Amino acid sequence: MKPTLTAEQKLRCLHGTFAAEGMQISIKTQTALHRLDSGKATMDELLREAIARHNRKQ
């Protein structure tokens, strides 16, 4: 059976992937990923929040 990664391990893997491409993950995005992983938010909620933030910037 394949071992299950914790949220922290998944985030470290994601950090590594982004770092390999010369990119960084913002604190806001890290928080959103934790909310998604813990079940405190759905992907639809996160998308709506991101769209609202983008619309406010314009």
Buried (B, 14 or more C-beta within 10 A) or exposed (E): EEEEEEEEEBBEEBBEEEEEEEEEBEEEBEEBBBBBBEEEBEEEEBEEBEEEEEEEEE
